[in-house]
Amino acid sequence: MTSQTFNEPNATLTGIVQKWERRWRWQRTLYWLPRAVIPALLIGIGLALIARVRPFLLPSQIALITLISLAAGIGVCAALIWLKRRSPVEAARQFDVQMGLDERVSTALELIGGVIVSNAELTALQIDDAQEHARAVHASDHLPLRSSGREWGLIVVLGIILALLLLLPNAYSEAALQDAVVADAINEAEETIEDILPNVAADPNLDEEEREMLLETLEQTDETLSQEGVTPEEAIASLSETENALNNLSELFDQRVNQAQAAASTASEALREMSEAQTSEQNDALQQLVEQLQQMSQQTPNMMPSQQQAAASAMQQAGQMLQNSGDQNLQQAGQNLQQAGEQLQNGNTQAASEQLNEASQNAQQAQSEASQNQQSSEQMSQQAQQTNNAAEQVSQAAQDQQQQGDQSQNNQQQGAASQSDQANQQPGQSDQPGDNQDQGQTSSSNQGGNPQMSQQDSSSQSASEQQGGSQSSAASQQEAQMAGQTGDGSSQLEGAALPPQGGGAGDGTTDSASPNSAQSSTSNTAAGNNPDGEGERNYEPIYSPNSIGGEPGEDQLFLEPEDGNSPVVEGEFAQNPTGNSVIPYDQVFSSYANAANQALESGYVPLGLRDVIRNYFTALAPAGGETIP
C-alpha cells in the first residue's frame, strides 16, 4: 500500500496537525514571553542600582541597554520556539498524548507513509478513525492560550522599580553626565588629531625629517587620547605638545617666506634703476623681482655700452644678494644674474638675456614655493588652533566636572552640619523637661523623706532607659542630686554632677568633688553654657545604673523565665513536626504522570496493562491537569 492512495486523508491529517502545531507554538510563546522580559528588567535594575552608589551610566544609557536586552531576550525566545521544525509524525505523537487520541493520528500518518505495513482494510479503517477523532478534538481545550498572571505582575512591579530608579533624582547622575561630557570632549579631540594626520602626511612642503617628527607627535597624541581611562590632564598635555609642534612648523614656514621676500626685495631694490618697474608698487617682492627680470631680459639687447656696464654691476650686486638667501631657487636665480652681468660686461647681450630669462624662471619657482609655504603655514596654524580648541573643550569639561564635585561635596558637608546642629539642639530641648522633672522630684523628696526618694530613684532609672540618651543626662543629674543629700535630709540639688565612681545615697556622705562640680556647673550656666552647643561646660560621666545606691558590681540584674515549669526542648524544629503532607496534590501529580508516561513509551509496561494505567491516572488527574494517553 503506497502513500499515493491516501493523498486526501494525508493532507487532512497533516493540516490538522499543523494547525495544532501553530497553536502549540503560540502557547509556548505566551508561556515563555514573561520569562524573557524579566531578565532584561533585572539587568536594568542592577545597572540603575550601581549608578546610584557611584558614577556609572546615565539614565538614558541604562534605558537603552534595558531595551536592547529586552529585544534580545524576546528575539531568542521567539527563535527557539518558531524556528525549530519537526515532522508531522513527531508533532502528532505529542498531540496524541496531550489530547488523549491514543496514538491514532501518529499511527495513521505512519501507515500512510509506509512506516507501518498493514493490509488495506485495516489501514483504511485506522485512517478513517484517526480523521474522525482528530476533527472532534477542540484544540482550545487542550492548548489554552494563557499566561501566568504572577509573572506579568512581577514584570509590572519590576518595571515600576526600574522607572523609579531612572526618574528619581540621583546624586551621581550629574557626575556620570560630567564624565560623559569629558569623554565626548576627549573623543572629539581624538577625531581632530585623526583628521590632521592625513593632511600632514600629504603635505609636499615638509621634508622627511619634519614630516616624521610631526607624524610621530600626532600618533603619540592619538594613542594617548584613545587609551581607556585617560585623564583630562593627560589629554590636555598631549594636545598641547601637538599644538606646539604645529605652531613651530607654521613659524618655520613663515620664516622661509619672509626670508625669500626679504632677499627678493633687496635684489629688486638693486635692479630698480635698471628696469621700468619703478611705477608698479607690488606688495609681493618676489612678483616684482620676476617682472623686473623679465623687463631687463627684453631691454638688454638694446642697451648702450654705458648702460650695459651699469646694468652688469647691478646684476652682479643683486645676484650676490640672492645667493645669500636660504632659498635654492633664489640662489640659482642669483647665479644666473651674476653670469648675466659677466656676459653683459663682455658685450654678449644675447647670452645675458638668456641668463636673465633663466633667473626669471627660478624667481617664479621661488614665488610658487613661497606661496605653497604660506599656505602650509596657514594650514598648520589652523590645525594648531583646532588642537587648541579641542584642548580647551577638554579643560572646560574637566573644570565643570571639578566644580560639580566640589558643589556636591559642599552640599554633603552642609547637610552633615545641619544634622549636627539638629543633634546638638535636641539634647538641649530634652534637658528642659528633664530639669522640670528634677525640680518636681526634688520637692517630692523634700516632703516625703528618704523612702519616697528611693522610689523616685527607681522610676527615674526606668524612664531614662525608655526615653533614650537625651533624657539619660537629666536622669544622671537627678541621681547626682540625690546622691549629694546629707543624712539630716538637707541636699545640695542644684547643679551637682554625678561622681565618676558613684556615691552612697543613704550613707550620709558626699563626694568631695560635688561642691566644686556644683559651683563649676553653676558658673558655666551663668556664662551662657546652654545645652544647644553654645559655650563650654564640664564633662558629665555616662549614666550607669549599676552605680546607683552603692559601689559598681554590687547589684546584678537577672531575667527570670516566664514559666519555670515549661519543658526544655532541644534540637532543630521543622515547620511540619507532625509529619503530615504539606505539598499540594496537583503539584506532585505531574511527576508521577511523567514517570508513568516514560514507562509506557519505553515499552516496560505490558500491552494488557497500559489501558489500566491510563485509566488509573486519568481518574487521579486533578482538574486541568495532565493525563496519560
FIKE-807116 format. One line per 5 residues: for each residue x negated, y negated, z of C-alpha. Coordinates in Angstrom, 2 decimals. Layout:
N
X/Y/Z ~ ...
end
This chain:
629
0.00/0.00/0.00 ~ -1.56/-3.30/-1.07 ~ -1.06/-6.77/0.27 ~ 0.38/-7.96/-3.06 ~ 3.59/-6.01/-2.34
4.26/-8.15/0.74 ~ 3.34/-11.60/-0.54 ~ 6.58/-13.20/0.65 ~ 6.52/-11.70/4.18 ~ 2.83/-12.54/4.43
3.47/-16.18/3.54 ~ 6.38/-16.32/6.00 ~ 4.45/-14.87/8.93 ~ 1.33/-16.89/8.14 ~ 3.35/-20.12/8.00
4.97/-19.36/11.37 ~ 1.59/-18.60/12.93 ~ 0.09/-21.80/11.51 ~ 2.96/-23.81/12.96 ~ 2.33/-22.22/16.35
-1.37/-22.90/15.91 ~ -0.81/-26.64/15.37 ~ 1.45/-26.89/18.37 ~ -1.07/-24.98/20.45 ~ -3.81/-27.41/19.40
-1.64/-30.38/20.35 ~ -1.00/-28.71/23.71 ~ -4.75/-28.29/24.22 ~ -5.30/-31.92/23.23 ~ -2.84/-33.22/25.81
-4.38/-30.90/28.39 ~ -7.99/-31.98/27.81 ~ -7.44/-35.65/26.92 ~ -7.35/-36.98/30.51 ~ -10.37/-34.84/31.35
-12.25/-36.53/28.51 ~ -11.25/-40.00/29.74 ~ -12.11/-39.58/33.42 ~ -15.92/-39.14/32.93 ~ -16.11/-42.35/30.89
-14.32/-44.30/33.64 ~ -16.61/-42.78/36.27 ~ -19.63/-43.88/34.23 ~ -18.27/-47.41/34.05 ~ -17.54/-47.49/37.79
-21.04/-46.21/38.56 ~ -22.65/-48.88/36.40 ~ -20.43/-51.56/37.94 ~ -21.41/-50.46/41.46 ~ -25.09/-50.59/40.56
-24.55/-54.07/39.11 ~ -23.14/-55.17/42.48 ~ -26.21/-54.19/44.50 ~ -28.88/-55.57/42.15 ~ -29.16/-57.42/38.81
-28.42/-54.75/36.23 ~ -25.85/-55.28/33.48 ~ -23.25/-57.89/32.59 ~ -19.55/-57.00/32.92 ~ -19.15/-57.22/29.15
-22.03/-54.77/28.66 ~ -20.57/-52.36/31.21 ~ -17.17/-52.57/29.48 ~ -18.81/-51.88/26.11 ~ -20.69/-48.85/27.48
-17.48/-47.56/29.03 ~ -15.60/-47.91/25.73 ~ -18.40/-46.12/23.87 ~ -18.38/-43.31/26.44 ~ -14.60/-43.13/26.20
-14.68/-42.88/22.42 ~ -17.43/-40.26/22.57 ~ -15.52/-38.15/25.10 ~ -12.29/-38.26/23.09 ~ -14.17/-37.53/19.88
-15.95/-34.49/21.34 ~ -12.69/-33.21/22.81 ~ -10.82/-33.58/19.50 ~ -13.68/-31.98/17.56 ~ -13.81/-28.92/19.81
-10.05/-28.44/19.57 ~ -9.26/-29.27/15.94 ~ -12.43/-28.31/14.09 ~ -12.65/-24.77/15.44 ~ -10.95/-22.45/12.94
-9.66/-18.92/13.38 ~ -7.86/-16.44/11.14 ~ -4.07/-15.96/11.28 ~ -4.56/-12.47/12.73 ~ -6.67/-13.83/15.63
-4.13/-16.54/16.33 ~ -1.26/-14.05/16.08 ~ -2.86/-11.85/18.75 ~ -2.89/-14.74/21.17 ~ 0.69/-15.76/20.39
1.91/-12.16/20.63 ~ 0.60/-12.13/24.19 ~ 1.77/-15.64/25.06 ~ 5.27/-15.32/23.56 ~ 5.99/-11.71/24.52
6.15/-10.34/20.96 ~ 4.45/-7.05/21.90 ~ 1.82/-7.36/19.15 ~ 4.46/-7.40/16.41 ~ 3.13/-10.34/14.37
-0.53/-9.37/14.56 ~ 0.29/-5.75/13.67 ~ 2.40/-6.88/10.72 ~ -0.41/-9.08/9.40 ~ -2.89/-6.23/9.79
-0.54/-3.91/7.89 ~ -0.19/-6.48/5.11 ~ -3.94/-7.00/4.97 ~ -4.62/-3.26/4.82 ~ -6.45/-3.15/8.14
-3.91/-0.60/9.41 ~ -2.84/2.10/6.98 ~ 0.71/3.39/7.19 ~ 3.49/4.64/4.89 ~ 5.64/2.16/3.03
8.82/2.75/5.00 ~ 7.25/2.20/8.44 ~ 5.27/-0.77/7.16 ~ 8.41/-2.44/5.77 ~ 10.31/-1.83/8.99
7.43/-3.20/11.06 ~ 7.12/-6.34/8.91 ~ 10.89/-6.99/8.98 ~ 10.95/-6.55/12.74 ~ 7.99/-8.96/13.14
9.68/-11.60/10.97 ~ 12.96/-11.30/12.88 ~ 11.31/-11.71/16.28 ~ 8.98/-14.47/15.07 ~ 11.92/-16.53/13.74
13.77/-16.10/17.01 ~ 10.89/-17.50/19.10 ~ 11.23/-21.09/20.36 ~ 7.68/-22.40/20.38 ~ 8.57/-25.31/22.67
9.43/-22.85/25.44 ~ 6.08/-21.11/25.30 ~ 3.92/-24.04/24.17 ~ 5.28/-27.08/26.03 ~ 3.63/-30.40/25.19
2.99/-31.81/28.60 ~ 0.03/-33.14/30.53 ~ -0.97/-33.35/34.18 ~ 0.60/-36.32/35.93 ~ -2.04/-36.22/38.66
-4.85/-36.58/36.17 ~ -3.18/-39.52/34.45 ~ -2.53/-41.07/37.84 ~ -6.21/-40.66/38.63 ~ -7.02/-42.37/35.32
-4.81/-45.32/36.28 ~ -6.50/-45.59/39.68 ~ -9.99/-45.41/38.17 ~ -9.02/-47.97/35.55 ~ -7.80/-50.38/38.23
-11.00/-49.87/40.25 ~ -13.15/-50.49/37.18 ~ -11.15/-53.60/36.25 ~ -11.54/-55.00/39.78 ~ -15.28/-54.31/39.79
-15.66/-56.08/36.44 ~ -13.33/-59.03/37.09 ~ -14.08/-59.87/40.72 ~ -16.93/-62.36/41.25 ~ -20.33/-60.73/41.56
-23.31/-62.50/43.08 ~ -25.68/-60.50/40.87 ~ -23.84/-61.27/37.64 ~ -25.47/-64.69/37.41 ~ -28.88/-63.11/37.98
-28.17/-60.49/35.33 ~ -26.96/-63.22/32.98 ~ -30.16/-65.20/33.54 ~ -32.21/-62.05/32.94 ~ -30.33/-61.57/29.68
-30.96/-65.20/28.71 ~ -34.68/-64.80/29.40 ~ -34.74/-61.54/27.44 ~ -32.96/-63.22/24.50 ~ -35.44/-66.10/24.55
-38.36/-63.67/24.50 ~ -36.75/-61.71/21.66 ~ -36.29/-64.90/19.64 ~ -39.92/-65.80/20.25 ~ -40.92/-62.34/19.04
-38.86/-62.86/15.87 ~ -40.57/-66.21/15.33 ~ -44.01/-64.59/15.54 ~ -42.93/-61.81/13.18 ~ -41.79/-64.46/10.65
-45.14/-66.25/10.87 ~ -47.22/-63.11/10.33 ~ -46.50/-62.57/6.59 ~ -46.96/-66.28/5.84 ~ -50.41/-66.25/7.40
-51.34/-63.02/5.63 ~ -50.40/-64.54/2.23 ~ -51.95/-67.99/2.72 ~ -54.54/-68.42/-0.09 ~ -56.33/-71.32/1.58
-57.51/-69.23/4.53 ~ -60.81/-67.45/4.24 ~ -61.13/-63.89/5.50 ~ -62.60/-64.81/8.87 ~ -59.91/-67.38/9.61
-57.14/-65.03/8.45 ~ -58.39/-62.11/10.55 ~ -58.75/-64.29/13.63 ~ -55.24/-65.74/13.30 ~ -53.64/-62.40/12.45
-55.28/-60.82/15.48 ~ -53.90/-63.55/17.72 ~ -50.41/-63.22/16.24 ~ -50.42/-59.43/16.56 ~ -51.53/-59.62/20.19
-48.73/-62.09/20.91 ~ -46.19/-59.92/19.14 ~ -47.36/-56.87/21.10 ~ -47.12/-58.78/24.37 ~ -43.60/-60.01/23.64
-42.44/-56.54/22.60 ~ -43.56/-54.93/25.86 ~ -40.79/-53.81/28.19 ~ -40.63/-55.85/31.36 ~ -42.81/-58.69/30.13
-42.59/-61.67/32.46 ~ -41.81/-65.21/31.24 ~ -45.24/-66.34/32.40 ~ -46.99/-63.74/30.24 ~ -44.80/-64.61/27.26
-45.46/-68.35/27.63 ~ -49.21/-67.80/27.98 ~ -49.34/-65.64/24.85 ~ -47.23/-68.13/22.86 ~ -49.43/-71.00/23.99
-52.51/-69.16/22.75 ~ -50.88/-68.67/19.35 ~ -49.80/-72.30/19.24 ~ -53.36/-73.45/19.93 ~ -54.73/-71.21/17.16
-52.21/-72.60/14.65 ~ -52.92/-76.19/15.70 ~ -56.66/-75.62/15.36 ~ -56.25/-74.38/11.80 ~ -53.93/-77.26/10.98
-56.56/-79.71/12.22 ~ -59.21/-77.85/10.20 ~ -57.18/-78.25/7.02 ~ -56.58/-81.92/7.79 ~ -60.29/-82.36/8.35
-61.09/-80.82/4.97 ~ -58.56/-83.06/3.22 ~ -59.86/-86.16/4.99 ~ -63.46/-85.32/4.14 ~ -62.59/-84.81/0.47
-60.57/-88.03/0.36 ~ -63.37/-89.97/2.08 ~ -66.03/-88.67/-0.36 ~ -63.78/-89.41/-3.33 ~ -63.05/-92.88/-2.01
-66.75/-93.67/-1.61 ~ -67.59/-92.35/-5.08 ~ -64.63/-94.21/-6.56 ~ -65.86/-97.43/-4.99 ~ -69.27/-96.92/-6.57
-67.71/-96.37/-10.00 ~ -65.09/-99.10/-9.73 ~ -67.15/-101.79/-11.53 ~ -67.83/-99.46/-14.48 ~ -64.20/-98.40/-15.05
-60.97/-100.15/-15.89 ~ -59.15/-98.80/-12.82 ~ -59.59/-101.94/-10.73 ~ -55.94/-102.89/-11.13 ~ -54.49/-99.46/-10.20
-54.07/-99.13/-6.48 ~ -53.99/-95.47/-5.53 ~ -53.30/-94.06/-2.06 ~ -54.89/-90.80/-3.23 ~ -58.64/-91.39/-3.62
-59.08/-88.09/-5.49 ~ -56.48/-89.07/-8.06 ~ -58.15/-92.43/-8.51 ~ -61.53/-90.73/-8.94 ~ -60.11/-88.42/-11.62
-58.70/-91.37/-13.53 ~ -61.99/-93.26/-13.27 ~ -64.00/-90.28/-14.59 ~ -61.59/-89.83/-17.49 ~ -61.82/-93.52/-18.41
-65.62/-93.54/-18.19 ~ -65.75/-90.42/-20.37 ~ -63.89/-92.35/-23.04 ~ -65.92/-95.58/-22.60 ~ -69.39/-94.06/-22.56
-69.88/-93.69/-26.37 ~ -69.02/-97.39/-26.87 ~ -71.30/-98.82/-24.17 ~ -74.04/-101.30/-24.89 ~ -77.59/-100.36/-23.82
-77.42/-102.80/-20.88 ~ -74.12/-101.30/-19.77 ~ -75.49/-97.79/-20.12 ~ -78.25/-98.43/-17.59 ~ -75.83/-99.91/-15.05
-73.35/-97.08/-15.61 ~ -76.10/-94.47/-15.26 ~ -77.17/-95.97/-11.94 ~ -73.55/-95.99/-10.67 ~ -73.02/-92.39/-11.82
-76.12/-91.16/-10.01 ~ -75.14/-93.05/-6.86 ~ -71.56/-91.65/-6.95 ~ -72.88/-88.16/-7.71 ~ -75.15/-88.30/-4.68
-72.16/-89.26/-2.51 ~ -70.05/-86.41/-3.84 ~ -72.82/-83.86/-3.30 ~ -72.91/-84.81/0.39 ~ -69.25/-83.82/0.78
-68.21/-80.40/2.10 ~ -66.02/-79.56/-0.89 ~ -67.58/-77.28/-3.50 ~ -65.59/-78.78/-6.37 ~ -66.66/-82.30/-5.42
-70.26/-81.15/-5.09 ~ -70.06/-79.72/-8.60 ~ -68.50/-82.98/-9.79 ~ -71.41/-84.84/-8.18 ~ -73.92/-82.74/-10.10
-72.02/-83.47/-13.31 ~ -72.17/-87.21/-12.55 ~ -75.91/-87.14/-11.92 ~ -76.51/-85.23/-15.15 ~ -74.26/-87.67/-16.98
-76.32/-90.55/-15.57 ~ -79.55/-88.91/-16.74 ~ -78.14/-88.31/-20.20 ~ -76.91/-91.88/-20.36 ~ -80.33/-93.22/-19.36
-81.82/-91.22/-22.20 ~ -79.30/-92.72/-24.58 ~ -77.42/-89.46/-25.14 ~ -73.88/-90.81/-24.76 ~ -72.18/-87.70/-26.18
-73.75/-85.39/-23.57 ~ -72.96/-87.93/-20.86 ~ -69.32/-87.99/-21.98 ~ -69.15/-84.18/-21.77 ~ -70.61/-84.19/-18.25
-68.06/-86.80/-17.24 ~ -65.26/-84.57/-18.57 ~ -66.56/-81.66/-16.50 ~ -66.82/-83.92/-13.47 ~ -63.20/-84.98/-14.04
-62.07/-81.34/-14.20 ~ -63.93/-80.49/-10.98 ~ -62.37/-83.51/-9.31 ~ -58.95/-82.33/-10.43 ~ -59.64/-78.94/-8.88
-60.72/-80.64/-5.68 ~ -57.49/-82.64/-5.75 ~ -55.43/-79.48/-6.24 ~ -57.26/-77.75/-3.40 ~ -56.77/-80.76/-1.15
-53.05/-80.69/-1.93 ~ -52.92/-76.99/-1.00 ~ -54.87/-77.69/2.18 ~ -52.38/-80.41/3.02 ~ -49.51/-78.01/2.51
-51.22/-75.37/4.63 ~ -51.82/-77.94/7.34 ~ -48.15/-78.90/7.35 ~ -47.12/-75.24/7.37 ~ -49.47/-74.46/10.27
-48.16/-77.48/12.13 ~ -44.57/-76.36/11.61 ~ -45.39/-72.85/12.74 ~ -47.14/-74.22/15.81 ~ -44.04/-76.32/16.53
-41.84/-73.25/16.17 ~ -44.07/-71.37/18.57 ~ -43.94/-74.29/20.97 ~ -40.14/-74.39/20.77 ~ -39.98/-70.66/21.47
-42.27/-71.10/24.50 ~ -40.10/-73.99/25.73 ~ -36.98/-71.86/25.43 ~ -38.59/-69.09/27.45 ~ -39.77/-71.62/30.02
-36.34/-73.23/30.29 ~ -34.67/-69.84/30.70 ~ -37.19/-68.92/33.40 ~ -36.58/-72.23/35.20 ~ -32.82/-71.70/35.09
-33.33/-68.22/36.47 ~ -35.51/-69.56/39.28 ~ -33.00/-72.29/40.11 ~ -30.20/-69.75/40.16 ~ -32.21/-67.55/42.52
-33.03/-70.48/44.79 ~ -29.38/-71.55/44.84 ~ -28.25/-68.03/45.72 ~ -30.86/-67.87/48.46 ~ -29.77/-71.23/49.84
-26.15/-70.10/49.81 ~ -27.08/-66.98/51.72 ~ -29.06/-69.00/54.24 ~ -26.20/-71.44/54.68 ~ -23.78/-68.55/55.15
-26.08/-66.96/57.71 ~ -26.46/-70.29/59.51 ~ -22.69/-70.75/59.54 ~ -22.21/-67.29/61.01 ~ -24.89/-68.03/63.58
-23.14/-71.26/64.58 ~ -19.86/-69.43/64.93 ~ -21.56/-66.76/67.02 ~ -23.08/-69.45/69.25 ~ -19.74/-71.19/69.66
-17.82/-68.04/70.56 ~ -19.68/-67.41/73.84 ~ -19.05/-71.00/74.86 ~ -15.34/-70.65/74.17 ~ -15.14/-67.41/76.07
-17.08/-68.86/79.00 ~ -14.31/-71.29/79.75 ~ -11.72/-68.64/80.58 ~ -14.37/-66.81/82.49 ~ -15.11/-69.89/84.58
-11.45/-70.29/85.36 ~ -11.31/-66.63/86.30 ~ -14.30/-67.13/88.59 ~ -12.59/-70.01/90.29 ~ -9.41/-68.04/90.77
-11.22/-65.07/92.16 ~ -13.31/-67.27/94.42 ~ -10.26/-68.85/96.01 ~ -8.66/-65.44/96.42 ~ -11.77/-64.07/98.09
-11.88/-67.01/100.50 ~ -8.30/-66.39/101.55 ~ -8.35/-62.62/101.83 ~ -11.79/-61.75/103.14 ~ -14.17/-59.06/102.03
-11.71/-56.22/101.18 ~ -9.99/-58.34/98.60 ~ -13.35/-59.34/97.26 ~ -14.24/-55.68/96.76 ~ -11.03/-55.10/94.78
-11.72/-58.13/92.62 ~ -15.23/-56.83/92.11 ~ -13.86/-53.60/90.59 ~ -11.27/-55.40/88.49 ~ -13.85/-57.80/87.11
-16.01/-54.84/86.11 ~ -13.24/-53.17/84.10 ~ -12.24/-56.44/82.49 ~ -15.80/-57.12/81.40 ~ -16.07/-53.65/79.83
-12.87/-54.19/77.81 ~ -13.40/-57.76/76.65 ~ -16.98/-57.36/75.40 ~ -20.19/-59.24/75.52 ~ -18.68/-62.75/75.66
-16.88/-62.11/78.97 ~ -19.62/-59.93/80.41 ~ -21.62/-63.10/81.00 ~ -18.73/-64.53/83.03 ~ -18.42/-61.27/84.95
-22.14/-61.31/85.74 ~ -21.81/-64.85/87.08 ~ -18.89/-63.70/89.22 ~ -20.85/-60.78/90.62 ~ -23.78/-63.08/91.38
-21.47/-65.45/93.21 ~ -20.01/-62.61/95.25 ~ -23.44/-61.19/95.96 ~ -24.54/-64.60/97.25 ~ -21.97/-64.66/100.07
-23.27/-64.57/103.65 ~ -21.98/-62.34/106.40 ~ -19.89/-65.09/108.06 ~ -17.71/-65.45/104.98 ~ -19.44/-68.56/103.63
-20.54/-68.32/100.00 ~ -22.60/-70.17/97.56 ~ -20.41/-69.64/94.48 ~ -21.21/-72.50/92.18 ~ -23.99/-71.89/89.64
-25.51/-68.76/91.27 ~ -27.47/-66.42/88.99 ~ -27.46/-62.63/89.19 ~ -30.75/-61.33/90.67 ~ -32.72/-59.04/88.38
-32.62/-56.09/90.86 ~ -29.16/-56.75/92.30 ~ -28.31/-57.83/95.81 ~ -26.26/-56.47/98.65 ~ -22.77/-57.83/98.59
-21.85/-56.95/102.14 ~ -25.12/-56.68/103.98 ~ -25.21/-60.33/104.88 ~ -28.43/-61.01/102.97 ~ -29.08/-63.13/99.93
-31.85/-63.18/97.38 ~ -34.40/-65.91/97.97 ~ -34.21/-66.87/94.29 ~ -30.49/-67.51/94.39 ~ -30.63/-71.11/95.70
-33.24/-72.04/93.17 ~ -31.24/-70.43/90.42 ~ -28.15/-72.24/91.54 ~ -29.95/-75.57/91.58 ~ -31.51/-74.91/88.17
-28.17/-73.93/86.65 ~ -26.51/-76.98/88.13 ~ -29.20/-79.27/86.80 ~ -29.02/-77.71/83.36 ~ -25.26/-78.11/83.25
-25.60/-81.70/84.24 ~ -28.16/-82.19/81.47 ~ -25.72/-81.09/78.81 ~ -26.56/-77.38/78.70 ~ -23.37/-76.22/77.03
-22.82/-72.58/76.12 ~ -22.30/-73.51/72.43 ~ -26.06/-73.62/71.84 ~ -26.86/-77.24/72.70 ~ -29.65/-77.84/75.16
-31.58/-75.25/77.23 ~ -30.59/-73.01/80.09 ~ -32.15/-70.34/82.30 ~ -32.24/-66.74/81.22 ~ -29.35/-64.67/82.60
-30.11/-60.98/83.14 ~ -27.98/-58.39/81.40 ~ -24.92/-57.34/83.36 ~ -25.44/-53.90/84.85 ~ -22.51/-52.21/86.66
-24.84/-49.79/88.45 ~ -26.37/-52.70/90.41 ~ -23.09/-53.85/91.92 ~ -22.83/-53.14/95.63 ~ -26.24/-51.52/96.02
-29.54/-50.56/94.53 ~ -29.69/-49.18/90.97 ~ -29.16/-45.44/90.78 ~ -27.12/-45.13/93.97 ~ -23.78/-44.74/92.22
-23.30/-42.45/89.24 ~ -20.21/-42.22/87.05 ~ -18.82/-38.83/86.08 ~ -15.92/-37.94/83.75 ~ -13.70/-35.21/85.10
-11.89/-32.82/82.70 ~ -8.17/-33.28/82.24 ~ -7.30/-29.80/83.41 ~ -9.76/-27.67/85.30 ~ -7.69/-24.52/84.76
-7.94/-24.65/80.95 ~ -9.71/-21.59/79.49 ~ -13.02/-22.14/77.80 ~ -13.06/-21.08/74.14 ~ -16.35/-20.77/72.30
-17.22/-20.24/68.65 ~ -16.15/-21.73/65.34 ~ -12.49/-22.50/64.82 ~ -10.89/-21.98/61.41 ~ -7.75/-23.67/60.19
-5.97/-20.30/60.00 ~ -6.78/-18.37/63.20 ~ -3.76/-16.09/62.93 ~ -4.79/-14.59/59.57 ~ -1.62/-15.43/57.65
-1.79/-16.10/53.90 ~ -2.07/-19.80/53.11 ~ -2.69/-19.64/49.31 ~ 0.45/-20.21/47.23 ~ 1.68/-17.18/45.31
1.81/-18.94/41.93 ~ -1.92/-19.77/42.20 ~ -3.10/-16.17/42.67 ~ -0.70/-14.50/40.24 ~ -2.65/-15.64/37.18
-5.83/-13.93/38.43 ~ -4.10/-10.57/38.77 ~ -2.24/-11.04/35.50 ~ -5.50/-11.79/33.66 ~ -7.14/-8.72/35.14
-4.24/-6.55/34.03 ~ -4.32/-8.14/30.59 ~ -8.02/-7.37/30.21 ~ -7.41/-3.78/31.25 ~ -4.64/-3.43/28.69
-6.76/-4.90/25.90 ~ -9.80/-2.78/26.72 ~ -7.83/0.46/26.47 ~ -8.40/1.64/30.03 ~ -4.67/1.99/30.66
-2.84/4.95/29.08 ~ -0.22/4.12/26.49 ~ 2.58/5.58/28.58 ~ 1.86/3.22/31.48 ~ 1.47/0.00/29.57
5.18/-0.80/29.47 ~ 5.42/-0.08/33.18 ~ 2.60/-2.52/33.91 ~ 4.09/-5.19/31.66 ~ 7.49/-4.90/33.29
5.91/-4.99/36.72 ~ 4.03/-8.23/36.15 ~ 6.97/-9.72/34.28 ~ 9.13/-9.14/37.33 ~ 6.50/-10.62/39.63
5.78/-13.69/37.46 ~ 6.76/-16.99/39.07 ~ 8.95/-19.43/37.20 ~ 6.98/-20.92/34.28 ~ 4.00/-18.64/34.91
2.07/-16.38/32.57 ~ 3.39/-12.95/31.63 ~ 1.77/-9.79/30.40 ~ 2.63/-8.93/26.78
end
